[in-house]
């Protein structure tokens, strides 16, 4: 017998259920490439950002860097070698603590109740489960999915869903789709509420409702983009409505900036180096330029959006 569920429920079970994708110790590195996998320049930039925030806070040692959705801990491992020893580094992830992670990195399944410093959410909001809706001849309906990935039209949307869509992602033509980002708004607001003072940064591909009329829900498995199938065998992701996440928190300063602009402001440069007499030094510099180009590529990782929100400190960048 085929079991049909709305996408939000199916996605939650496939990613975070007992046998969910994100409970495995080998993700995400085995299935898709992130900025942390691309280059040490990523950790250099995030480390520079943390130092700027700490400077503006006049932090004297009581400073915490928390990464929610820490994956395999690659970023925090690199930061452990860059940031002051007295700072706390905390990874928040459902999967078991990765082997080889530096001892100073704490590994938890929940965010700290309260902390001051820097909150990082890099490609986390895109895997917060969402409902999918489609406009039909008789209005907006939820889309339902089977474990095997087949879809059908379900019940009409409720009042709250309709209100969110009207404000953030109007679906006007029959056959058009949207992902309902209210769950991301709530998740982000809940995470930022744990930050007593400092800066919160969410990094993700941003949805454009004017462009993404078919929705953005997709899957990744073994390094390839595939159809989204909620059976726990691969990642399921959808782009993030960053503006609605920003608006979910009203008592902070906010800024949205493209990753390529943020990284340039943090010292990532793809300018070709001058030739050096030492061939090894020159080749290393060329490699760094290539890595910078990947991080800044407007058709790749550089197309990510950064949402920065500051509590009782100036906005960096």
C-alpha positions in Angstrom: 0.0 0.0 0.0 1.4 3.4 -1.0 1.6 5.9 1.8 1.2 9.6 0.8 2.5 12.5 2.9 3.0 16.2 2.5 6.6 17.0 1.5 7.4 18.6 4.9 6.7 15.4 6.8 8.3 13.2 4.2 11.4 15.4 4.0 11.7 15.5 7.8 11.6 11.7 8.1 14.0 11.2 5.2 16.6 13.6 6.5 16.3 13.4 10.3 14.3 10.3 11.1 15.7 7.2 12.8 17.4 6.1 9.5 17.6 9.6 8.1 20.3 10.9 5.8 21.7 13.4 8.3 22.1 10.8 11.0 24.9 9.1 9.1 28.5 9.8 9.9 29.6 10.1 6.2 27.6 13.2 5.2 27.6 15.7 3.6 31.1 15.3 2.2 30.4 12.0 0.5 27.4 13.4 -1.4 27.9 17.1 -2.3 30.6 19.8 -2.2 30.4 22.8 0.1 32.6 25.9 0.5 34.4 24.2 3.4 35.5 21.4 1.1 36.6 23.8 -1.6 39.5 25.6 0.0 41.2 26.6 3.3 40.4 30.1 2.2 36.9 29.5 3.4 38.1 29.0 7.0 40.4 31.9 6.7 37.5 34.1 5.7 35.2 32.8 8.5 38.0 33.2 11.0 38.5 36.8 9.9 34.8 37.4 10.3 34.9 35.9 13.8 37.8 38.1 14.8 36.0 41.2 13.5 32.9 40.4 15.6 35.1 39.7 18.7 36.9 43.0 18.2 33.6 44.9 17.9 32.3 43.2 21.0 35.5 43.9 22.9 35.5 40.2 23.8 38.1 39.3 26.4 37.9 35.5 26.1 34.2 34.8 26.6 33.5 34.3 22.9 31.8 31.3 21.3 31.6 30.3 17.6 28.6 27.9 17.0 28.0 26.2 13.7 24.5 24.7 13.4 24.3 22.0 10.8 28.1 21.4 11.2 28.2 18.4 8.8 31.5 16.6 9.1 33.0 19.4 11.2 35.4 20.5 8.5 35.0 24.2 9.1 35.3 24.0 12.9 38.4 21.7 12.6 40.0 24.4 10.4 39.0 27.2 12.8 40.4 25.3 15.7 43.9 25.9 14.2 43.2 29.6 13.6 41.2 31.1 16.5 42.3 31.8 20.0 42.4 28.8 22.3 40.2 30.4 24.9 37.3 30.7 22.5 34.6 28.0 22.5 33.9 26.2 19.2 30.6 24.3 19.1 29.3 22.0 16.3 25.6 21.3 16.3 24.6 18.2 14.4 22.5 15.1 14.7 25.2 12.7 13.4 27.8 11.3 15.8 30.9 13.3 16.5 33.3 12.9 13.5 36.6 11.0 14.1 39.7 13.2 14.2 37.9 16.4 15.3 40.2 18.5 17.5 39.5 18.1 21.2 38.6 21.7 21.7 35.6 21.4 19.3 32.5 20.6 21.3 29.8 18.4 19.5 26.2 18.7 20.5 22.7 17.9 19.1 21.2 21.1 20.4 22.3 24.7 20.3 23.6 26.2 23.6 20.9 27.8 25.6 22.7 31.2 25.6 26.0 32.3 24.1 27.8 35.4 22.9 29.8 35.4 19.7 29.2 34.2 16.2 26.4 31.9 15.0 27.0 30.2 11.7 24.4 28.3 9.6 26.1 27.3 6.4 23.7 25.3 4.1 21.5 24.5 7.0 18.3 26.3 6.3 18.0 24.7 2.9 17.5 21.3 4.6 14.9 22.5 7.1 11.8 20.6 5.8 9.2 22.6 3.8 5.8 22.0 2.3 5.5 22.2 -1.4 2.4 23.7 -3.0 1.1 23.9 -6.6 -1.6 26.0 -8.1 -4.4 24.0 -9.8 -7.5 25.0 -11.6 -9.3 25.1 -8.3 -6.7 26.9 -6.2 -3.5 26.2 -4.2 -3.0 22.7 -3.0 -0.3 20.9 -1.0 1.8 18.4 -3.0 2.0 14.9 -1.5 4.7 12.4 -2.1 5.3 8.7 -1.7 8.5 7.1 -0.3 9.4 6.2 -3.8 9.2 9.9 -5.0 5.9 9.8 -6.9 3.7 12.9 -6.3 0.0 13.8 -6.3 -2.1 16.8 -5.5 -3.3 16.9 -1.9 -5.5 19.1 0.2 -6.1 22.8 -0.3 -3.6 25.0 1.6 -4.6 26.4 5.0 -5.0 30.0 6.0 -1.5 30.5 7.5 0.2 28.9 4.4 -1.9 31.1 2.1 -0.9 34.2 4.1 2.8 33.4 3.9 2.6 32.7 0.2 0.7 35.9 -0.5 3.4 37.9 1.3 6.6 36.1 0.1 6.0 33.9 -2.9 2.7 34.5 -4.8 1.9 31.5 -7.0 -0.2 32.9 -9.9 -0.3 30.5 -12.8 -1.7 26.9 -13.0 1.1 24.4 -12.7 3.4 26.8 -10.8 4.9 25.7 -7.5 6.5 27.1 -4.4 8.1 25.9 -1.2 6.6 27.3 2.0 9.5 28.8 3.9 7.6 29.4 7.2 9.4 26.5 8.8 12.8 28.1 7.9 11.7 31.4 9.3 10.8 29.7 12.6 14.0 27.6 12.7 16.2 30.7 12.1 14.4 32.8 14.6 14.7 30.0 17.2 18.4 29.7 16.5 19.1 33.4 16.7 17.2 33.7 19.9 20.0 31.6 21.6 22.5 34.3 20.6 22.5 36.8 23.5 25.0 39.2 21.8 27.0 39.0 18.6 26.4 38.2 14.9 24.3 35.4 13.2 25.2 34.4 9.6 23.1 32.2 7.4 24.7 31.1 4.1 22.5 29.4 1.4 21.3 29.6 -2.2 18.5 32.1 -2.2 15.2 31.5 -4.0 13.8 34.1 -6.4 10.0 33.7 -6.7 10.0 35.6 -10.0 12.4 33.1 -11.5 11.8 29.9 -9.6 8.2 29.3 -10.7 8.6 25.6 -10.7 10.1 25.5 -7.2 13.6 24.5 -6.3 13.2 21.2 -4.5 15.9 18.7 -5.6 18.1 15.9 -4.4 21.8 15.0 -4.2 23.3 11.6 -4.0 26.9 10.5 -4.5 28.0 13.8 -5.8 25.2 14.1 -8.4 22.0 16.1 -8.5 19.0 13.7 -8.7 15.3 13.8 -8.3 14.2 14.2 -4.7 13.2 10.8 -3.3 12.3 10.8 0.5 13.7 7.4 1.3 16.7 8.4 3.3 19.2 7.5 0.6 20.2 11.1 -0.4 20.0 14.7 0.5 16.8 16.7 -0.2 17.1 20.5 -0.4 15.3 23.6 -1.5 16.6 27.2 -1.9 15.9 29.6 0.9 13.7 32.7 1.0 16.3 34.8 2.8 14.1 37.9 3.0 11.4 36.1 5.0 14.0 34.6 7.3 15.4 38.1 7.9 11.9 39.5 8.6 11.3 36.7 11.2 13.6 38.6 13.6 12.7 42.3 14.2 15.0 43.5 16.9 18.3 43.2 15.0 20.2 44.9 12.3 20.2 42.9 9.0 22.1 42.8 5.8 21.9 40.5 2.7 25.0 40.2 0.6 26.2 37.9 -2.1 28.9 35.4 -1.0 31.4 36.7 -3.6 31.1 40.2 -2.2 31.3 39.0 1.5 34.4 36.9 0.8 36.2 39.7 -1.1 35.5 42.0 2.0 37.1 39.2 4.1 40.3 39.1 2.0 39.6 36.3 -0.6 41.2 37.5 -3.8 41.4 35.8 -7.2 44.0 38.1 -8.7 46.7 36.2 -10.6 50.0 36.4 -8.7 53.1 37.8 -10.1 55.7 35.3 -11.2 58.1 34.3 -8.4 61.6 32.9 -8.7 60.6 30.1 -6.4 58.4 27.8 -8.6 56.8 26.0 -5.7 55.7 29.3 -4.1 54.3 30.5 -7.5 52.4 27.2 -8.0 51.0 27.4 -4.5 49.8 30.9 -5.2 48.2 29.8 -8.4 46.4 27.0 -6.6 45.1 29.5 -4.1 43.8 31.7 -6.9 42.0 28.7 -8.4 40.4 28.0 -5.1 39.4 31.6 -4.7 37.8 31.6 -8.1 35.6 28.6 -7.1 34.5 30.3 -3.9 33.7 33.6 -5.8 32.2 32.0 -9.0 28.9 33.8 -9.6 27.5 30.7 -11.3 28.6 28.4 -8.4 29.5 28.9 -4.7 29.8 32.7 -5.2 26.0 32.8 -5.9 25.2 31.9 -2.3 23.6 34.7 -0.3 24.7 35.7 3.2 22.2 36.9 5.7 24.0 38.8 8.5 22.1 39.9 11.6 23.7 41.7 14.6 22.6 41.9 18.2 24.1 44.8 20.2 27.2 45.0 18.0 27.8 46.7 14.6 27.2 44.7 11.4 30.4 43.4 10.0 31.4 43.8 6.3 
